[in-house]
Amino acid sequence: MDGINKRIGELNEVVGGMVLLRCRQPRPQSQASQPGLCATAGRDAQRVHTARGPPRRNMKLRSKAAALLLLALAVLLLALLSLRVRRDPEPPGFPARPEAAPQRRHAPVPTRPSEPRAFPGVSGRRSPRRRPLRPRPRAGRPRAASREKLARRAGEAGSLHSVPPELWIHLAVVACGNRLEETLVMIKSAVLFSHRKMSFHIFTEDALKPEFDRQLRQWPDSYTKKFEHRIYPITFSVGNPQEWKKLFKPCAAQRLFLPVILKDVDSLLYVDTDVLFLRPVDDIWKLLRQFNSTQLAAMAPEHEIPKIGWYSRFARHPFYGSAGVNSGVMLMNLTRIRSTQFKNSLIPTGLTWEDMLLPLYQKYKNAITWGDQDLLNIIFYFNPEYLYVFPCQWNYRPDHCMYGSNCKEAEREGVSILHGNRGVYHDDKQPTFRALYEAIRDFPFQDNLFQSMFYPLQLKFLETVHTLCGRIPQVFLKQIEKTMRRSYEKHVIIHVGPNSMS
């Protein structure tokens, strides 16, 4: 510290000398002098002159002053640094390391074979690291794939038989009387556009069994490999079979007994015979994943506008929601249905599905109009938490367009499942529905979907613009065009590939 004080004193002397020289230099008359500062500098210079002798020349004095100033600043900086080092022995922010902390020993890591590397200062490229070779699958033994991937690839050749049965789509239909052709066209629409393997459960009269078998076995192998079918007799486990059979339409009540008959089936899609699929069945099957923990069935509303719906105006029995539900397309978790106790208006406690059907029918048989559909509305009126309601695009009927378009989901995404109730496939009341039915019915299996179905269908739609349903052709064609395009890309572009095109 004594050295620092000495250097600071010398610096003060030098600065005082510089001020004195500045005061002695001649100045213009316009500038004012600083008498106080110059007088003080003169006294200081007189002291220095008395102690050291006469002042030196100006240039030498300035050089010495600059050197001393730099030296003083350097000494001051070193002094400050030394003081900080004494206060903080370690940099701030780093905790002190314990003196005798036990060191953790790591297990020896197996070393890899040494690779040639470029040493510092030696030019040269480093050899690339080699990845370990993966064992190739043996011939005839496909690489393991997840069940979901197998299900999605069910439409490809050679993969249908590898799909586990629990991933098949199960579809049930009840056909009696003159419903043979409608049923075959419905199955055809499902097979044309779907990818996963399907199991058809056909409930029909004894007279129609041979014809179903004969017709389905005549289809090309490329389509028959995508499904299998089983034919069941019309049976009713409780009550009078003849009374059940005549309820509403022939055999229509059979769908109420599907959970009892198909005991080995977990989930099931039931459709009426007058239904056409305009997109893969896989898509509606995925709605099962959207069920919550209590839901066990899914249907679409009977009408989109409750004020003009049939149930809200004419029903004499309880029904679901504000407009009721339509049972022409019904997705069911049969396992949940069989194990659930249903609330009802018969007894205070719950009843199983099978035990509830007959007493429910006997109580309301004089009040129901639409047969089994009315009974389903009564069941879910007392158990609304068990029903999942999907949009009208999955059950699109003439009511959605014949008085004006009222299915907003179909306007946005197109019709997914067409339901031609009221016999519109076989009369001229709704030519748009009839045109779609005939296009699928008359399509040759091996022909191109666009050339033999979609383009002729567009021409037919031009003849239906005089009807309200015919004025919105995009609603009917959006999904079917999208489905055909996917099918074309799947079977032509992907299967042929770039190497086969050359």
C-alpha positions in Angstrom: 0.0 0.0 0.0 3.0 2.4 0.6 4.1 1.9 -3.0 0.6 2.7 -4.2 0.5 6.0 -2.2 3.9 6.9 -3.5 2.9 6.4 -7.1 -0.3 8.4 -6.6 1.7 11.3 -5.2 4.0 11.3 -8.2 0.9 11.2 -10.4 -0.5 14.3 -8.7 2.7 16.2 -9.3 2.7 15.3 -13.0 -0.9 16.4 -13.4 -0.2 19.7 -11.7 2.7 20.4 -14.0 0.6 19.7 -17.1 -2.0 22.2 -15.8 0.7 24.8 -15.3 2.0 24.4 -18.8 -1.5 24.8 -20.2 -2.0 28.0 -18.2 1.3 29.5 -19.6 0.4 28.9 -23.2 -0.9 32.0 -25.0 -4.7 32.1 -25.5 -7.1 33.9 -27.7 -8.7 37.0 -26.2 -12.2 35.5 -26.7 -11.5 32.7 -24.2 -11.8 33.3 -20.5 -9.0 32.3 -18.2 -9.3 30.2 -15.2 -7.5 32.1 -12.5 -8.2 29.8 -9.6 -7.0 26.6 -11.3 -3.9 28.3 -12.8 -3.0 30.0 -9.4 -3.3 26.7 -7.7 -1.1 25.0 -10.3 1.5 27.8 -10.0 1.8 27.3 -6.3 2.1 23.6 -6.7 4.8 24.0 -9.4 6.7 26.4 -7.1 6.9 23.8 -4.5 8.0 21.2 -6.9 10.6 23.6 -8.3 11.9 24.4 -4.8 12.2 20.6 -4.0 13.5 19.3 -7.3 15.0 22.2 -9.1 14.0 23.8 -12.4 11.3 22.2 -14.6 12.3 20.1 -17.6 11.2 20.6 -21.2 7.6 20.3 -22.2 7.8 17.2 -24.4 9.7 15.1 -21.8 7.4 16.2 -19.1 4.3 15.1 -21.1 5.9 11.7 -21.9 6.8 11.1 -18.3 3.3 12.1 -17.2 1.6 9.6 -19.6 3.9 6.8 -18.6 3.3 7.4 -14.9 -0.5 7.6 -15.5 -0.5 4.2 -17.2 1.7 2.7 -14.5 -0.6 4.0 -11.8 -3.6 2.6 -13.4 -1.9 -0.8 -13.8 -0.8 -0.9 -10.2 -4.3 0.1 -9.1 -5.8 -2.7 -11.1 -3.4 -5.3 -9.7 -4.2 -4.1 -6.2 -7.9 -4.5 -6.7 -7.5 -8.0 -8.1 -5.3 -9.1 -5.2 -7.9 -7.9 -2.7 -10.7 -9.8 -4.5 -8.6 -13.0 -4.7 -8.1 -12.9 -0.9 -11.8 -12.5 -0.2 -13.0 -15.2 -2.7 -10.7 -18.1 -2.8 -12.9 -19.9 -5.3 -15.1 -18.6 -8.2 -18.6 -17.8 -7.1 -21.3 -20.2 -8.0 -19.3 -23.4 -7.5 -19.8 -25.3 -4.2 -16.8 -26.3 -2.3 -15.8 -29.9 -2.9 -15.7 -32.1 0.2 -12.2 -33.1 1.2 -12.8 -36.8 1.7 -15.8 -37.6 -0.5 -15.9 -41.2 -1.4 -15.4 -41.8 -5.1 -18.0 -43.9 -6.9 -16.5 -46.7 -9.0 -18.2 -47.5 -12.3 -18.4 -50.8 -13.8 -15.9 -51.4 -16.6 -17.4 -50.6 -20.0 -16.5 -53.0 -22.7 -14.2 -51.4 -25.2 -14.8 -51.4 -28.9 -12.1 -52.3 -31.4 -9.9 -49.3 -32.0 -10.5 -47.4 -35.2 -7.9 -45.4 -37.1 -8.2 -41.8 -36.1 -6.6 -38.6 -37.3 -4.0 -37.3 -34.8 -3.9 -33.5 -34.0 -2.0 -31.6 -36.6 -2.2 -34.4 -39.1 -4.5 -33.9 -42.0 -6.8 -36.7 -43.1 -10.5 -37.8 -43.0 -11.8 -39.9 -40.2 -13.1 -43.2 -41.2 -17.0 -43.4 -40.9 -18.5 -45.4 -38.0 -20.0 -48.6 -39.1 -23.4 -49.6 -37.8 -23.9 -53.2 -36.5 -25.6 -55.4 -39.1 -29.2 -56.4 -38.3 -30.1 -60.1 -38.9 -32.3 -60.5 -41.9 -35.6 -62.4 -41.5 -35.5 -66.0 -42.6 -37.1 -66.9 -45.9 -40.7 -67.9 -45.4 -40.9 -66.3 -42.0 -42.3 -62.7 -42.0 -41.1 -60.1 -39.6 -43.2 -59.8 -36.5 -45.8 -57.0 -36.8 -48.4 -55.7 -34.4 -52.0 -56.8 -34.6 -53.2 -53.4 -35.6 -50.8 -53.4 -38.6 -52.0 -56.8 -39.6 -55.5 -55.6 -39.4 -54.8 -52.6 -41.6 -53.1 -54.8 -44.1 -55.9 -57.2 -44.3 -56.7 -56.2 -47.9 -53.2 -57.1 -49.2 -52.5 -60.4 -50.8 -51.2 -63.1 -48.5 -51.9 -61.3 -45.2 -55.6 -62.1 -44.7 -55.0 -65.5 -43.1 -52.5 -64.0 -40.7 -55.1 -61.7 -39.1 -56.1 -63.0 -35.7 -59.9 -63.7 -35.5 -60.4 -61.2 -32.7 -59.5 -58.4 -35.1 -62.1 -59.2 -37.7 -65.0 -57.0 -38.3 -68.3 -58.8 -37.4 -71.3 -57.6 -39.4 -74.9 -59.0 -39.0 -77.9 -58.7 -41.2 -81.4 -60.2 -41.1 -83.0 -61.0 -44.5 -86.4 -62.4 -45.0 -88.9 -62.3 -47.9 -87.7 -60.5 -51.0 -84.6 -59.0 -49.4 -82.1 -61.3 -51.0 -80.8 -58.8 -53.6 -80.7 -55.9 -51.2 -78.6 -58.0 -48.8 -76.1 -59.1 -51.5 -75.7 -55.5 -52.7 -75.1 -54.4 -49.1 -72.4 -57.1 -48.6 -70.9 -56.1 -52.0 -70.5 -52.5 -51.0 -68.8 -53.5 -47.8 -66.4 -55.8 -49.6 -65.6 -53.4 -52.3 -64.3 -50.6 -50.1 -63.1 -52.2 -46.9 -59.6 -53.4 -46.0 -59.9 -55.6 -42.9 -61.2 -59.1 -43.0 -64.9 -59.4 -42.2 -67.2 -62.1 -40.9 -70.8 -61.8 -42.1 -73.5 -63.3 -39.9 -76.6 -63.7 -42.1 -79.9 -64.5 -40.4 -82.4 -65.7 -43.0 -85.2 -68.1 -43.8 -84.5 -71.6 -44.8 -85.7 -71.0 -48.4 -83.0 -68.3 -48.9 -80.0 -70.2 -47.5 -79.0 -72.0 -50.7 -79.2 -68.9 -52.8 -77.1 -66.9 -50.4 -74.4 -69.6 -50.5 -74.5 -69.9 -54.3 -74.3 -66.2 -55.0 -71.5 -65.4 -52.5 -69.3 -68.3 -53.8 -69.5 -67.0 -57.3 -67.7 -63.8 -56.5 -64.0 -63.6 -57.6 -61.4 -65.0 -55.2 -59.8 -61.6 -54.8 -62.9 -60.5 -53.0 -64.1 -63.8 -51.3 -60.7 -64.0 -49.5 -61.6 -60.8 -47.7 -64.6 -62.3 -45.8 -66.3 -65.4 -44.6 -70.0 -65.8 -44.0 -72.2 -67.9 -41.8 -75.9 -68.4 -42.2 -78.2 -68.7 -39.2 -81.9 -69.7 -39.0 -84.4 -67.2 -37.6 -84.8 -68.0 -33.9 -86.2 -66.2 -30.9 -85.1 -67.4 -27.4 -88.1 -66.1 -25.5 -91.8 -65.6 -26.2 -93.9 -66.7 -29.2 -91.6 -66.9 -32.3 -94.5 -66.2 -34.7 -95.4 -63.0 -32.8 -91.8 -61.8 -32.8 -91.5 -62.6 -36.5 -94.5 -60.5 -37.5 -93.3 -57.5 -35.4 -93.1 -54.5 -37.8 -91.4 -56.3 -40.8 -90.6 -60.0 -41.3 -87.8 -61.1 -39.1 -86.9 -57.5 -38.1 -87.1 -58.3 -34.3 -84.3 -60.9 -34.8 -81.7 -58.1 -34.1 -82.9 -57.9 -30.5 -81.7 -61.4 -29.9 -78.2 -61.1 -31.4 -76.4 -60.7 -28.0 -78.0 -64.0 -26.9 -77.3 -65.9 -30.1 -73.8 -64.7 -30.9 -72.2 -65.5 -27.6 -68.7 -65.9 -29.0 -68.7 -62.5 -30.6 -67.4 -59.5 -28.6 -68.5 -56.6 -30.8 -70.9 -56.4 -33.8 -72.2 -54.0 -36.4 -75.8 -54.6 -37.3 -77.3 -53.0 -40.5 -80.6 -53.3 -42.3 -80.6 -54.9 -45.8 -81.2 -51.5 -47.4 -77.9 -50.1 -46.3 -75.0 -49.2 -48.6 -71.4 -48.5 -47.5 -69.8 -45.6 -49.3 -66.5 -45.8 -47.3 -64.7 -48.7 -45.6 -66.5 -50.5 -42.8 -63.2 -50.1 -40.9 -64.1 -46.5 -40.2 -67.4 -47.0 -38.4 -65.8 -49.9 -36.5 -63.3 -47.5 -35.1 -66.1 -45.7 -33.2 -66.0 -48.6 -30.7 -62.8 -47.0 -29.3 -64.8 -43.9 -28.5 -67.1 -45.6 -26.1 -66.7 -44.6 -22.5 -66.8 -47.1 -19.7 -70.6 -47.4 -19.6 -71.6 -47.2 -23.3 -72.5 -50.5 -25.0 -74.3 -49.5 -28.2 -74.3 -46.7 -30.8 -77.0 -45.4 -33.1 -77.8 -42.2 -35.1 -80.7 -39.8 -34.2 -84.0 -40.5 -35.9 -84.2 -36.9 -36.9 -82.0 -33.8 -36.8 -84.8 -31.4 -36.1 -86.8 -32.6 -33.1 -89.8 -30.3 -33.8 -90.6 -32.1 -37.0 -89.4 -35.6 -36.0 -91.8 -38.5 -35.8 -91.1 -39.5 -32.2 -91.5 -36.0 -30.8 -94.9 -35.6 -32.6 -96.5 -39.0 -32.6 -94.9 -41.5 -30.2 -97.0 -42.9 -27.4 -94.2 -44.5 -25.5 -90.9 -43.3 -24.0 -88.0 -42.7 -26.5 -84.4 -41.7 -26.3 -83.5 -38.0 -26.2 -85.5 -35.3 -27.9 -86.0 -37.1 -31.3 -85.4 -40.8 -30.7 -82.8 -43.0 -32.5 -82.8 -45.0 -35.7 -81.8 -48.7 -35.4 -81.0 -49.3 -39.1 -77.2 -49.0 -38.3 -76.4 -50.2 -34.8 -72.9 -50.7 -33.4 -72.9 -53.0 -30.3 -70.4 -54.2 -27.7 -72.1 -57.6 -27.1 -69.9 -58.5 -24.1 -71.1 -55.4 -22.2 -74.7 -56.0 -23.2 -74.7 -59.6 -21.9 -73.2 -58.5 -18.5 -75.3 -55.4 -17.8 -78.3 -55.0 -15.6 -80.7 -52.6 -17.3 -83.0 -50.2 -15.5 -86.6 -50.5 -16.6 -90.2 -49.6 -15.8 -91.2 -53.2 -14.9 -89.4 -53.9 -11.6 -87.4 -51.7 -9.2 -84.2 -53.8 -9.8 -82.3 -54.3 -13.0 -82.9 -57.0 -15.6 -80.5 -58.7 -18.1 -81.0 -58.0 -21.8 -82.6 -61.4 -22.5 -84.9 -61.3 -19.4 -86.1 -57.8 -20.2 -87.2 -58.3 -23.9 -90.4 -60.2 -23.5 -92.0 -58.3 -20.5 -91.0 -55.0 -22.2 -92.7 -56.0 -25.4 -95.9 -57.2 -23.6 -96.2 -53.9 -21.8 -95.8 -51.6 -24.8 -96.9 -53.8 -27.8 -100.1 -51.8 -28.2 -98.2 -48.5 -28.2 -95.3 -49.2 -30.5 -95.4 -48.5 -34.3 -91.8 -49.3 -35.5 -91.4 -52.6 -33.8 -88.0 -53.4 -32.5 -86.7 -49.8 -33.0 -89.4 -48.6 -30.6 -88.3 -51.2 -28.0 -84.7 -50.0 -28.3 -85.8 -46.4 -27.8 -87.7 -47.5 -24.6 -84.6 -49.4 -23.3 -82.3 -46.4 -23.8 -84.8 -44.0 -22.5 -84.3 -45.6 -19.1 -80.6 -46.2 -19.7 -79.3 -43.2 -21.6 -75.8 -43.5 -20.2 -75.4 -46.8 -22.1 -75.8 -45.2 -25.6 -73.3 -43.5 -27.8 -74.9 -41.3 -30.5 -72.9 -41.0 -33.8 -73.6 -38.3 -36.5 -76.2 -38.7 -39.2 -73.6 -39.2 -41.9 -73.3 -42.8 -40.6 -77.1 -43.4 -41.2 -78.1 -41.1 -44.0 -81.8 -41.5 -45.1 -84.1 -39.7 -47.4 -85.4 -37.6 -44.5 -82.0 -35.8 -44.5 -82.5 -34.2 -47.9 -86.1 -34.7 -49.3 -87.4 -31.7 -47.4 -84.1 -29.8 -47.6 -80.6 -30.7 -46.4 -80.4 -31.0 -42.6 -77.4 -33.3 -42.0 -74.6 -30.9 -41.4 -72.0 -33.6 -41.0 -72.8 -35.1 -44.4 -72.5 -31.6 -46.0 -69.0 -31.3 -44.5 -67.6 -34.8 -44.9 -70.0 -36.6 -47.3 -72.3 -39.6 -46.7 -70.6 -42.5 -45.1 -73.4 -45.0 -44.9 -76.5 -44.7 -47.1 -79.8 -46.0 -45.7 -82.5 -46.3 -48.4 -85.5 -47.0 -46.2 -89.1 -46.6 -47.4 -88.2 -48.7 -50.5 -86.5 -45.8 -52.3 -84.1 -48.2 -54.1 -87.0 -49.7 -56.1 -89.2 -46.7 -57.0 -88.8 -43.2 -58.6 -89.4 -41.1 -55.5 -85.8 -40.6 -54.7 -83.7 -41.2 -57.9 -80.5 -40.2 -56.2 -80.7 -43.1 -53.8 -81.7 -45.5 -56.6 -78.8 -44.4 -58.8 -76.3 -45.2 -56.1 -77.9 -48.6 -55.5 -77.9 -49.6 -59.1 -74.4 -48.4 -59.6 -73.1 -50.8 -56.9 -75.4 -53.6 -57.9 -74.4 -53.5 -61.6 -70.6 -53.0 -61.1 -68.5 -55.8 -62.5 -66.0 -56.9 -59.8 -62.9 -56.9 -62.0 -63.5 -53.5 -63.6 -62.0 -50.2 -62.7 -64.0 -48.4 -60.0 -63.7 -45.0 -61.6 -64.5 -46.0 -65.1 -67.3 -48.4 -64.4 -68.9 -46.9 -61.3 -67.9 -43.3 -60.4 -68.1 -41.7 -63.9 -71.4 -43.3 -64.9 -72.8 -42.4 -61.5 -72.0 -38.7 -62.1 -73.9 -38.8 -65.3 -76.9 -40.4 -63.6 -76.9 -37.7 -61.0 -77.4 -35.1 -63.7 -80.8 -36.6 -64.2 -81.8 -36.1 -60.6 -81.3 -32.4 -60.2 -85.1 -31.9 -60.2 -85.3 -33.4 -56.7 -84.0 -31.7 -53.5 -81.7 -34.7 -52.8 -80.3 -34.5 -56.4 -79.3 -30.9 -56.0 -76.6 -31.8 -53.5 -74.6 -34.5 -55.5 -71.4 -33.6 -53.7 -72.9 -34.9 -50.4 -73.3 -38.3 -52.0 -70.1 -38.4 -54.0 -67.5 -37.0 -51.6 -66.8 -40.1 -49.6 -67.2 -42.6 -52.4 -64.7 -40.7 -54.5 -62.3 -40.5 -51.6 -62.7 -44.2 -51.0 -62.2 -45.1 -54.7 -59.1 -43.0 -54.9 -57.6 -44.7 -51.8 -58.4 -48.1 -53.3 -56.8 -47.2 -56.6 -53.6 -46.0 -54.9 -53.5 -49.1 -52.7 -53.9 -51.7 -55.4 -52.3 -50.0 -58.4 -49.6 -47.5 -57.3 -48.4 -49.3 -54.2 -48.6 -52.9 -55.6 -47.1 -52.1 -59.0 -44.3 -49.9 -57.8 -41.8 -47.8 -59.7 -39.6 -50.7 -60.8 -42.5 -52.6 -62.4 -43.6 -49.5 -64.4 -40.2 -49.4 -66.3 
